[in-house]
């Protein structure tokens, strides 16, 4: 034994532990190794979970982006609005420096950091060597600076490009440039951009189909209006002129584009009921009898009945039925007065009266402009809406 003197004056014996059996030491070593392995495994699992969480968060953002684009892709939305939304959303979601959409023959739209200017984006879109002109497969390149085709655009190191195609060919190119965090661009970015490109292409095709359908519809309406006007050689082109003037008056009033379109249609169709009026009465060169005048007044109700079976024409019905109403309640067919007369009818009434007064009719020659102005001045606020008359006076010199 050896005694140790401690500073505080206590004496202790040097303790020597008893010898351990080899089997116990082996089990203790194994337990230590298992503990270290478990700790390492836990750390690995934590890292995998963090990576999975990041991937799920990224996938959620991508799904949310696609959902929002699909929700916003109403056929009535202008393509440029949806394209800009797509570019800005991709720039917020993807780890890249710049996202751009370069339409065929149009001004590029850009999101993210301004890496390339508009003219450089347009040049880049022309230079990209897509795999095959007949396919919409994305193009991915992570070493652009070493490629001959990319020499004119030195700022681009990595890119993903997707061609947006419609029935007429390539409508534009979607670009993602330079990974912001350094990782390579690949299938994940290409797949997301391809999905966005498909949404934009579908919207573009649907929009074009809508425009073609609207043109067909307007063509049919114009043909119908021309057929009505052809019943009387003196009113040839009358409906088209009324339609154009009504739309112009609507614009001067500050009405929306949709309301102005309704005015144009109402102007084209305001006299459609004359298809049910005998030509002998329509073309009579002398003064109408009271019975004949009552008969010809029925064209407003006939037109209303003809068009009321077409749901898409519901907005024009007030103009067709009520364009001969008077603010003082002495018009027809319903004797409406003041604000009871729908605005579309009040505008059509002024446009209709102006064209009638400034055109030859079978019973009189066209009036001179001084007389037309005098009649409108006297009838403003009594027969016609005073505000609409003032707007007509404003644009009449044009």
FIKE-426455 format. One record per residue (C-alpha): residue in three letters; x, y negated, z negated. Coordinates in steps of 0.2 Angstrom, whole numbers, padded with zeros to 4 digits. Last residue first. Layout:
# residues N
res:ALA c1:X c2:Y c3:Z $
...
***
This chain:
# residues 398
res:UNK c1:-0324 c2:-0314 c3:0435 $
res:UNK c1:-0334 c2:-0330 c3:0434 $
res:UNK c1:-0348 c2:-0320 c3:0425 $
res:UNK c1:-0336 c2:-0315 c3:0411 $
res:UNK c1:-0341 c2:-0328 c3:0399 $
res:UNK c1:-0359 c2:-0330 c3:0404 $
res:UNK c1:-0361 c2:-0311 c3:0402 $
res:UNK c1:-0354 c2:-0313 c3:0384 $
res:UNK c1:-0367 c2:-0327 c3:0381 $
res:UNK c1:-0381 c2:-0316 c3:0387 $
res:UNK c1:-0375 c2:-0301 c3:0376 $
res:UNK c1:-0375 c2:-0313 c3:0361 $
res:UNK c1:-0393 c2:-0320 c3:0365 $
res:UNK c1:-0401 c2:-0302 c3:0367 $
res:UNK c1:-0413 c2:-0304 c3:0381 $
res:UNK c1:-0432 c2:-0308 c3:0382 $
res:UNK c1:-0433 c2:-0321 c3:0369 $
res:UNK c1:-0416 c2:-0324 c3:0362 $
res:UNK c1:-0409 c2:-0328 c3:0379 $
res:UNK c1:-0423 c2:-0330 c3:0391 $
res:UNK c1:-0421 c2:-0348 c3:0396 $
res:UNK c1:-0402 c2:-0347 c3:0397 $
res:UNK c1:-0404 c2:-0331 c3:0407 $
res:UNK c1:-0415 c2:-0339 c3:0420 $
res:UNK c1:-0404 c2:-0354 c3:0421 $
res:UNK c1:-0388 c2:-0344 c3:0424 $
res:UNK c1:-0397 c2:-0334 c3:0438 $
res:UNK c1:-0403 c2:-0350 c3:0446 $
res:UNK c1:-0386 c2:-0357 c3:0446 $
res:UNK c1:-0379 c2:-0341 c3:0453 $
res:UNK c1:-0390 c2:-0341 c3:0469 $
res:UNK c1:-0404 c2:-0328 c3:0469 $
res:UNK c1:-0403 c2:-0313 c3:0481 $
res:UNK c1:-0417 c2:-0313 c3:0494 $
res:UNK c1:-0435 c2:-0308 c3:0490 $
res:UNK c1:-0448 c2:-0294 c3:0492 $
res:UNK c1:-0437 c2:-0280 c3:0499 $
res:UNK c1:-0423 c2:-0284 c3:0486 $
res:UNK c1:-0407 c2:-0293 c3:0489 $
res:UNK c1:-0395 c2:-0293 c3:0475 $
res:UNK c1:-0390 c2:-0306 c3:0462 $
res:UNK c1:-0406 c2:-0306 c3:0452 $
res:UNK c1:-0407 c2:-0287 c3:0451 $
res:UNK c1:-0388 c2:-0285 c3:0446 $
res:UNK c1:-0391 c2:-0298 c3:0432 $
res:UNK c1:-0407 c2:-0290 c3:0426 $
res:UNK c1:-0399 c2:-0273 c3:0425 $
res:UNK c1:-0384 c2:-0279 c3:0416 $
res:UNK c1:-0394 c2:-0289 c3:0403 $
res:UNK c1:-0406 c2:-0274 c3:0400 $
res:UNK c1:-0392 c2:-0262 c3:0399 $
res:UNK c1:-0385 c2:-0272 c3:0385 $
res:UNK c1:-0401 c2:-0273 c3:0375 $
res:UNK c1:-0404 c2:-0254 c3:0379 $
res:UNK c1:-0387 c2:-0249 c3:0371 $
res:UNK c1:-0391 c2:-0260 c3:0356 $
res:UNK c1:-0407 c2:-0252 c3:0353 $
res:UNK c1:-0423 c2:-0263 c3:0353 $
res:UNK c1:-0430 c2:-0263 c3:0335 $
res:UNK c1:-0418 c2:-0277 c3:0331 $
res:UNK c1:-0429 c2:-0289 c3:0340 $
res:UNK c1:-0445 c2:-0282 c3:0346 $
res:UNK c1:-0452 c2:-0265 c3:0353 $
res:UNK c1:-0467 c2:-0265 c3:0364 $
res:UNK c1:-0466 c2:-0246 c3:0367 $
res:UNK c1:-0465 c2:-0244 c3:0386 $
res:UNK c1:-0462 c2:-0259 c3:0389 $
res:UNK c1:-0458 c2:-0277 c3:0385 $
res:UNK c1:-0468 c2:-0290 c3:0376 $
res:UNK c1:-0461 c2:-0288 c3:0359 $
res:UNK c1:-0451 c2:-0305 c3:0359 $
res:UNK c1:-0434 c2:-0296 c3:0360 $
res:UNK c1:-0440 c2:-0288 c3:0376 $
res:UNK c1:-0440 c2:-0269 c3:0381 $
res:UNK c1:-0436 c2:-0265 c3:0399 $
res:UNK c1:-0420 c2:-0255 c3:0394 $
res:UNK c1:-0430 c2:-0245 c3:0381 $
res:UNK c1:-0431 c2:-0227 c3:0388 $
res:UNK c1:-0415 c2:-0225 c3:0398 $
res:UNK c1:-0405 c2:-0235 c3:0385 $
res:UNK c1:-0412 c2:-0226 c3:0370 $
res:UNK c1:-0409 c2:-0209 c3:0380 $
res:UNK c1:-0390 c2:-0212 c3:0383 $
res:UNK c1:-0384 c2:-0204 c3:0366 $
res:UNK c1:-0395 c2:-0188 c3:0369 $
res:UNK c1:-0386 c2:-0184 c3:0385 $
res:UNK c1:-0376 c2:-0169 c3:0379 $
res:UNK c1:-0392 c2:-0162 c3:0372 $
res:UNK c1:-0400 c2:-0161 c3:0390 $
res:UNK c1:-0419 c2:-0158 c3:0388 $
res:UNK c1:-0421 c2:-0177 c3:0384 $
res:UNK c1:-0415 c2:-0181 c3:0402 $
res:UNK c1:-0431 c2:-0178 c3:0412 $
res:UNK c1:-0442 c2:-0184 c3:0398 $
res:UNK c1:-0433 c2:-0201 c3:0396 $
res:UNK c1:-0432 c2:-0204 c3:0415 $
res:UNK c1:-0451 c2:-0201 c3:0416 $
res:UNK c1:-0454 c2:-0213 c3:0401 $
res:UNK c1:-0444 c2:-0227 c3:0409 $
res:UNK c1:-0451 c2:-0223 c3:0426 $
res:UNK c1:-0469 c2:-0227 c3:0419 $
res:UNK c1:-0467 c2:-0245 c3:0423 $
res:UNK c1:-0469 c2:-0241 c3:0441 $
res:UNK c1:-0487 c2:-0236 c3:0438 $
res:UNK c1:-0491 c2:-0251 c3:0427 $
res:UNK c1:-0485 c2:-0262 c3:0441 $
res:UNK c1:-0495 c2:-0252 c3:0454 $
res:UNK c1:-0511 c2:-0254 c3:0443 $
res:UNK c1:-0508 c2:-0273 c3:0441 $
res:UNK c1:-0505 c2:-0275 c3:0460 $
res:UNK c1:-0488 c2:-0276 c3:0466 $
res:UNK c1:-0483 c2:-0292 c3:0476 $
res:UNK c1:-0477 c2:-0288 c3:0494 $
res:UNK c1:-0462 c2:-0278 c3:0501 $
res:UNK c1:-0468 c2:-0262 c3:0494 $
res:UNK c1:-0452 c2:-0251 c3:0493 $
res:UNK c1:-0455 c2:-0243 c3:0476 $
res:UNK c1:-0473 c2:-0242 c3:0478 $
res:UNK c1:-0472 c2:-0233 c3:0495 $
res:UNK c1:-0458 c2:-0223 c3:0488 $
res:UNK c1:-0469 c2:-0214 c3:0475 $
res:UNK c1:-0461 c2:-0214 c3:0458 $
res:UNK c1:-0455 c2:-0198 c3:0450 $
res:UNK c1:-0437 c2:-0201 c3:0455 $
res:UNK c1:-0439 c2:-0218 c3:0448 $
res:UNK c1:-0436 c2:-0209 c3:0431 $
res:UNK c1:-0417 c2:-0209 c3:0434 $
res:UNK c1:-0417 c2:-0228 c3:0433 $
res:UNK c1:-0406 c2:-0230 c3:0417 $
res:UNK c1:-0395 c2:-0215 c3:0423 $
res:UNK c1:-0379 c2:-0224 c3:0429 $
res:UNK c1:-0381 c2:-0238 c3:0416 $
res:UNK c1:-0384 c2:-0225 c3:0402 $
res:UNK c1:-0368 c2:-0216 c3:0407 $
res:UNK c1:-0358 c2:-0232 c3:0407 $
res:UNK c1:-0365 c2:-0237 c3:0390 $
res:UNK c1:-0361 c2:-0220 c3:0383 $
res:UNK c1:-0343 c2:-0222 c3:0389 $
res:UNK c1:-0343 c2:-0239 c3:0380 $
res:UNK c1:-0349 c2:-0231 c3:0364 $
res:UNK c1:-0335 c2:-0219 c3:0365 $
res:UNK c1:-0322 c2:-0232 c3:0369 $
res:UNK c1:-0327 c2:-0241 c3:0353 $
res:UNK c1:-0337 c2:-0258 c3:0354 $
res:UNK c1:-0328 c2:-0274 c3:0353 $
res:UNK c1:-0342 c2:-0285 c3:0361 $
res:UNK c1:-0331 c2:-0288 c3:0376 $
res:UNK c1:-0329 c2:-0269 c3:0378 $
res:UNK c1:-0348 c2:-0267 c3:0378 $
res:UNK c1:-0350 c2:-0280 c3:0391 $
res:UNK c1:-0338 c2:-0272 c3:0402 $
res:UNK c1:-0347 c2:-0255 c3:0400 $
res:UNK c1:-0363 c2:-0263 c3:0404 $
res:UNK c1:-0356 c2:-0271 c3:0420 $
res:UNK c1:-0349 c2:-0255 c3:0426 $
res:UNK c1:-0365 c2:-0245 c3:0423 $
res:UNK c1:-0376 c2:-0259 c3:0431 $
res:UNK c1:-0364 c2:-0258 c3:0446 $
res:UNK c1:-0365 c2:-0240 c3:0447 $
res:UNK c1:-0384 c2:-0240 c3:0446 $
res:UNK c1:-0387 c2:-0253 c3:0459 $
res:UNK c1:-0376 c2:-0244 c3:0472 $
res:UNK c1:-0391 c2:-0244 c3:0485 $
res:UNK c1:-0405 c2:-0254 c3:0477 $
res:UNK c1:-0411 c2:-0262 c3:0493 $
res:UNK c1:-0410 c2:-0246 c3:0503 $
res:UNK c1:-0423 c2:-0239 c3:0492 $
res:UNK c1:-0424 c2:-0220 c3:0488 $
res:UNK c1:-0405 c2:-0220 c3:0490 $
res:UNK c1:-0404 c2:-0228 c3:0473 $
res:UNK c1:-0411 c2:-0212 c3:0465 $
res:UNK c1:-0399 c2:-0200 c3:0475 $
res:UNK c1:-0385 c2:-0211 c3:0470 $
res:UNK c1:-0389 c2:-0209 c3:0452 $
res:UNK c1:-0390 c2:-0191 c3:0454 $
res:UNK c1:-0373 c2:-0190 c3:0463 $
res:UNK c1:-0366 c2:-0201 c3:0449 $
res:UNK c1:-0372 c2:-0189 c3:0436 $
res:UNK c1:-0365 c2:-0174 c3:0445 $
res:UNK c1:-0348 c2:-0183 c3:0447 $
res:UNK c1:-0349 c2:-0188 c3:0429 $
res:UNK c1:-0351 c2:-0170 c3:0423 $
res:UNK c1:-0337 c2:-0164 c3:0435 $
res:UNK c1:-0326 c2:-0177 c3:0428 $
res:UNK c1:-0330 c2:-0172 c3:0410 $
res:UNK c1:-0327 c2:-0154 c3:0414 $
res:UNK c1:-0310 c2:-0158 c3:0422 $
res:UNK c1:-0306 c2:-0169 c3:0407 $
res:UNK c1:-0311 c2:-0155 c3:0395 $
res:UNK c1:-0300 c2:-0142 c3:0405 $
res:UNK c1:-0285 c2:-0154 c3:0404 $
res:UNK c1:-0287 c2:-0155 c3:0385 $
res:UNK c1:-0289 c2:-0137 c3:0383 $
res:UNK c1:-0273 c2:-0134 c3:0393 $
res:UNK c1:-0263 c2:-0147 c3:0383 $
res:UNK c1:-0270 c2:-0140 c3:0367 $
res:UNK c1:-0264 c2:-0122 c3:0372 $
res:UNK c1:-0247 c2:-0129 c3:0377 $
res:UNK c1:-0245 c2:-0138 c3:0360 $
res:UNK c1:-0251 c2:-0123 c3:0350 $
res:UNK c1:-0239 c2:-0111 c3:0360 $
res:UNK c1:-0225 c2:-0123 c3:0357 $
res:UNK c1:-0228 c2:-0123 c3:0339 $
res:UNK c1:-0227 c2:-0104 c3:0339 $
res:UNK c1:-0211 c2:-0105 c3:0349 $
res:UNK c1:-0203 c2:-0117 c3:0337 $
res:UNK c1:-0206 c2:-0106 c3:0323 $
res:UNK c1:-0199 c2:-0091 c3:0332 $
res:UNK c1:-0184 c2:-0100 c3:0337 $
res:UNK c1:-0180 c2:-0107 c3:0320 $
res:UNK c1:-0181 c2:-0089 c3:0312 $
res:UNK c1:-0172 c2:-0081 c3:0327 $
res:UNK c1:-0157 c2:-0092 c3:0325 $
res:UNK c1:-0148 c2:-0108 c3:0320 $
res:UNK c1:-0132 c2:-0105 c3:0311 $
res:UNK c1:-0130 c2:-0112 c3:0294 $
res:UNK c1:-0121 c2:-0129 c3:0291 $
res:UNK c1:-0134 c2:-0138 c3:0280 $
res:UNK c1:-0141 c2:-0150 c3:0293 $
res:UNK c1:-0141 c2:-0137 c3:0307 $
res:UNK c1:-0138 c2:-0147 c3:0323 $
res:UNK c1:-0152 c2:-0150 c3:0336 $
res:UNK c1:-0170 c2:-0144 c3:0337 $
res:UNK c1:-0178 c2:-0147 c3:0354 $
res:UNK c1:-0195 c2:-0144 c3:0361 $
res:UNK c1:-0196 c2:-0145 c3:0380 $
res:UNK c1:-0211 c2:-0152 c3:0391 $
res:UNK c1:-0225 c2:-0148 c3:0402 $
res:UNK c1:-0216 c2:-0134 c3:0412 $
res:UNK c1:-0228 c2:-0126 c3:0425 $
res:UNK c1:-0245 c2:-0131 c3:0431 $
res:UNK c1:-0255 c2:-0119 c3:0420 $
res:UNK c1:-0246 c2:-0124 c3:0405 $
res:UNK c1:-0228 c2:-0122 c3:0399 $
res:UNK c1:-0219 c2:-0128 c3:0384 $
res:UNK c1:-0200 c2:-0123 c3:0385 $
res:UNK c1:-0191 c2:-0120 c3:0369 $
res:UNK c1:-0174 c2:-0126 c3:0364 $
res:UNK c1:-0164 c2:-0122 c3:0349 $
res:UNK c1:-0148 c2:-0131 c3:0347 $
res:UNK c1:-0130 c2:-0131 c3:0339 $
res:UNK c1:-0115 c2:-0143 c3:0341 $
res:UNK c1:-0124 c2:-0158 c3:0350 $
res:UNK c1:-0115 c2:-0175 c3:0348 $
res:UNK c1:-0104 c2:-0172 c3:0364 $
res:UNK c1:-0119 c2:-0174 c3:0376 $
res:UNK c1:-0111 c2:-0175 c3:0394 $
res:UNK c1:-0101 c2:-0159 c3:0390 $
res:UNK c1:-0116 c2:-0148 c3:0387 $
res:UNK c1:-0116 c2:-0138 c3:0403 $
res:UNK c1:-0098 c2:-0134 c3:0401 $
res:UNK c1:-0101 c2:-0125 c3:0384 $
res:UNK c1:-0088 c2:-0127 c3:0370 $
res:UNK c1:-0097 c2:-0141 c3:0362 $
res:UNK c1:-0113 c2:-0131 c3:0362 $
res:UNK c1:-0107 c2:-0117 c3:0350 $
res:UNK c1:-0122 c2:-0112 c3:0341 $
res:UNK c1:-0134 c2:-0109 c3:0356 $
res:UNK c1:-0152 c2:-0104 c3:0356 $
res:UNK c1:-0164 c2:-0104 c3:0371 $
res:UNK c1:-0182 c2:-0099 c3:0368 $
res:UNK c1:-0191 c2:-0087 c3:0380 $
res:UNK c1:-0204 c2:-0096 c3:0391 $
res:UNK c1:-0201 c2:-0086 c3:0406 $
res:UNK c1:-0201 c2:-0090 c3:0425 $
res:UNK c1:-0186 c2:-0102 c3:0425 $
res:UNK c1:-0175 c2:-0088 c3:0417 $
res:UNK c1:-0162 c2:-0089 c3:0403 $
res:UNK c1:-0164 c2:-0108 c3:0401 $
res:UNK c1:-0148 c2:-0117 c3:0405 $
res:UNK c1:-0151 c2:-0134 c3:0396 $
res:UNK c1:-0145 c2:-0148 c3:0407 $
res:UNK c1:-0162 c2:-0157 c3:0410 $
res:UNK c1:-0167 c2:-0157 c3:0392 $
res:UNK c1:-0150 c2:-0164 c3:0387 $
res:UNK c1:-0153 c2:-0179 c3:0400 $
res:UNK c1:-0170 c2:-0183 c3:0392 $
res:UNK c1:-0163 c2:-0182 c3:0375 $
res:UNK c1:-0149 c2:-0193 c3:0380 $
res:UNK c1:-0161 c2:-0206 c3:0387 $
res:UNK c1:-0171 c2:-0206 c3:0371 $
res:UNK c1:-0157 c2:-0208 c3:0360 $
res:UNK c1:-0148 c2:-0194 c3:0351 $
res:UNK c1:-0144 c2:-0191 c3:0333 $
res:UNK c1:-0158 c2:-0201 c3:0326 $
res:UNK c1:-0161 c2:-0192 c3:0310 $
res:UNK c1:-0177 c2:-0183 c3:0308 $
res:UNK c1:-0191 c2:-0184 c3:0321 $
res:UNK c1:-0191 c2:-0189 c3:0340 $
res:UNK c1:-0204 c2:-0191 c3:0354 $
res:UNK c1:-0196 c2:-0192 c3:0372 $
res:UNK c1:-0205 c2:-0204 c3:0385 $
res:UNK c1:-0213 c2:-0195 c3:0399 $
res:UNK c1:-0208 c2:-0187 c3:0416 $
res:UNK c1:-0210 c2:-0169 c3:0409 $
res:UNK c1:-0212 c2:-0171 c3:0390 $
res:UNK c1:-0196 c2:-0171 c3:0379 $
res:UNK c1:-0201 c2:-0166 c3:0361 $
res:UNK c1:-0188 c2:-0169 c3:0348 $
res:UNK c1:-0181 c2:-0162 c3:0332 $
res:UNK c1:-0166 c2:-0170 c3:0324 $
res:UNK c1:-0154 c2:-0165 c3:0310 $
res:UNK c1:-0159 c2:-0147 c3:0307 $
res:UNK c1:-0164 c2:-0137 c3:0291 $
res:UNK c1:-0182 c2:-0135 c3:0297 $
res:UNK c1:-0198 c2:-0141 c3:0288 $
res:UNK c1:-0197 c2:-0160 c3:0288 $
res:UNK c1:-0191 c2:-0161 c3:0306 $
res:UNK c1:-0204 c2:-0148 c3:0311 $
res:UNK c1:-0218 c2:-0158 c3:0304 $
res:UNK c1:-0211 c2:-0174 c3:0313 $
res:UNK c1:-0210 c2:-0165 c3:0330 $
res:UNK c1:-0227 c2:-0157 c3:0328 $
res:UNK c1:-0236 c2:-0173 c3:0322 $
res:UNK c1:-0228 c2:-0182 c3:0337 $
res:UNK c1:-0234 c2:-0169 c3:0349 $
res:UNK c1:-0252 c2:-0169 c3:0342 $
res:UNK c1:-0253 c2:-0188 c3:0344 $
res:UNK c1:-0246 c2:-0187 c3:0362 $
res:UNK c1:-0259 c2:-0174 c3:0367 $
res:UNK c1:-0273 c2:-0186 c3:0363 $
res:UNK c1:-0286 c2:-0178 c3:0351 $
res:UNK c1:-0303 c2:-0174 c3:0359 $
res:UNK c1:-0298 c2:-0155 c3:0360 $
res:UNK c1:-0295 c2:-0154 c3:0342 $
res:UNK c1:-0278 c2:-0148 c3:0338 $
res:UNK c1:-0277 c2:-0155 c3:0320 $
res:UNK c1:-0282 c2:-0139 c3:0312 $
res:UNK c1:-0270 c2:-0129 c3:0322 $
res:UNK c1:-0256 c2:-0141 c3:0318 $
res:UNK c1:-0260 c2:-0140 c3:0300 $
res:UNK c1:-0260 c2:-0121 c3:0300 $
res:UNK c1:-0244 c2:-0120 c3:0309 $
res:UNK c1:-0236 c2:-0132 c3:0296 $
res:UNK c1:-0243 c2:-0123 c3:0282 $
res:UNK c1:-0236 c2:-0106 c3:0289 $
res:UNK c1:-0219 c2:-0114 c3:0290 $
res:UNK c1:-0220 c2:-0122 c3:0273 $
res:UNK c1:-0225 c2:-0105 c3:0266 $
res:UNK c1:-0212 c2:-0096 c3:0275 $
res:UNK c1:-0199 c2:-0108 c3:0268 $
res:UNK c1:-0206 c2:-0105 c3:0250 $
res:UNK c1:-0206 c2:-0087 c3:0253 $
res:UNK c1:-0188 c2:-0087 c3:0259 $
res:UNK c1:-0183 c2:-0098 c3:0244 $
res:UNK c1:-0191 c2:-0086 c3:0232 $
res:UNK c1:-0183 c2:-0071 c3:0240 $
res:UNK c1:-0166 c2:-0079 c3:0238 $
res:UNK c1:-0170 c2:-0083 c3:0220 $
res:UNK c1:-0176 c2:-0065 c3:0217 $
res:UNK c1:-0160 c2:-0058 c3:0226 $
res:UNK c1:-0149 c2:-0069 c3:0215 $
res:UNK c1:-0159 c2:-0063 c3:0199 $
res:UNK c1:-0157 c2:-0045 c3:0205 $
res:UNK c1:-0138 c2:-0047 c3:0207 $
res:UNK c1:-0137 c2:-0055 c3:0190 $
res:UNK c1:-0147 c2:-0041 c3:0183 $
res:UNK c1:-0136 c2:-0028 c3:0191 $
res:UNK c1:-0120 c2:-0036 c3:0185 $
res:UNK c1:-0128 c2:-0036 c3:0167 $
res:UNK c1:-0133 c2:-0018 c3:0169 $
res:UNK c1:-0116 c2:-0013 c3:0175 $
res:UNK c1:-0108 c2:-0021 c3:0161 $
res:UNK c1:-0119 c2:-0013 c3:0148 $
res:UNK c1:-0117 c2:0004 c3:0157 $
res:UNK c1:-0098 c2:0002 c3:0156 $
res:UNK c1:-0099 c2:-0003 c3:0137 $
res:UNK c1:-0110 c2:0013 c3:0134 $
res:UNK c1:-0097 c2:0024 c3:0143 $
res:UNK c1:-0083 c2:0017 c3:0133 $
res:UNK c1:-0093 c2:0020 c3:0117 $
res:UNK c1:-0097 c2:0038 c3:0122 $
res:UNK c1:-0079 c2:0041 c3:0126 $
res:UNK c1:-0074 c2:0034 c3:0109 $
res:UNK c1:-0086 c2:0045 c3:0100 $
res:UNK c1:-0079 c2:0060 c3:0110 $
res:UNK c1:-0061 c2:0056 c3:0105 $
res:UNK c1:-0066 c2:0056 c3:0086 $
res:UNK c1:-0062 c2:0041 c3:0077 $
res:UNK c1:-0048 c2:0039 c3:0064 $
res:UNK c1:-0053 c2:0030 c3:0048 $
res:UNK c1:-0050 c2:0012 c3:0047 $
res:UNK c1:-0035 c2:0005 c3:0038 $
res:UNK c1:-0038 c2:-0009 c3:0026 $
res:UNK c1:-0024 c2:-0020 c3:0020 $
res:UNK c1:-0029 c2:-0022 c3:0002 $
res:UNK c1:-0034 c2:-0038 c3:-0005 $
res:UNK c1:-0028 c2:-0050 c3:-0018 $
res:UNK c1:-0037 c2:-0067 c3:-0022 $
res:UNK c1:-0027 c2:-0082 c3:-0026 $
res:UNK c1:-0035 c2:-0095 c3:-0014 $
res:UNK c1:-0021 c2:-0095 c3:-0002 $
res:UNK c1:-0021 c2:-0076 c3:0000 $
res:UNK c1:-0008 c2:-0064 c3:-0007 $
res:UNK c1:-0007 c2:-0048 c3:0003 $
res:UNK c1:-0003 c2:-0032 c3:-0006 $
res:UNK c1:0005 c2:-0017 c3:0003 $
res:UNK c1:0000 c2:0000 c3:0000 $
***
